[in-house]
């Protein structure tokens, strides 16, 4: 009798753990489905690798930014971000805080 009771409790615990794990996995899949936007900006005034680091650092501080690449040789900054949290104007303002000029060159949605 006691072993049936323990077995029943164990089965309920295992089912509960599995249900929680499945619910957690489903939640992660939904979070990963948000679209990102990739925008490229023309940045005037960057002259060295230190300039690139400064642009990457200040843009990375913005909420919603996922990735930043900057190139002083190409005069560009490419930013991957969540458009529901951030606009290209926000990114331009951050870059211009460093004393550079920036303008949107292109942007595109990126699938999940």
Long-range contacts (C-beta under 8 A, 24 or more apart in sequence): 32-112, 33-112, 34-82, 34-84, 34-112, 35-82, 35-83, 35-109, 35-110, 35-111, 35-112, 36-66, 36-80, 36-81, 36-82, 36-83, 36-109, 36-110, 37-80, 37-81, 37-82, 37-83, 37-107, 37-108, 37-109, 37-110, 38-78, 38-79, 38-80, 38-107, 38-108, 38-110, 39-78, 39-79, 39-81, 39-88, 39-91, 39-104, 39-105, 39-106, 39-107, 40-76, 40-77, 40-78, 40-79, 40-104, 40-105, 40-106, 40-107, 41-76, 41-77, 41-78, 41-79, 41-88, 41-91, 41-92, 41-95, 41-102, 41-103, 41-104, 41-105, 42-75, 42-76, 42-102, 42-103, 42-105, 43-70, 43-75, 43-76, 43-77, 43-95, 43-100, 43-101, 43-102, 44-75, 44-100, 44-101, 44-102, 45-99, 45-100, 45-101, 46-70, 46-71, 46-72, 46-75, 46-100, 47-72, 48-72, 51-98, 51-100, 54-98, 55-95, 55-98, 55-100, 58-94, 58-95, 58-97, 58-98, 59-91, 59-94, 59-95, 61-94, 62-86, 62-90, 62-91, 62-94, 65-91, 76-105, 77-102, 80-110
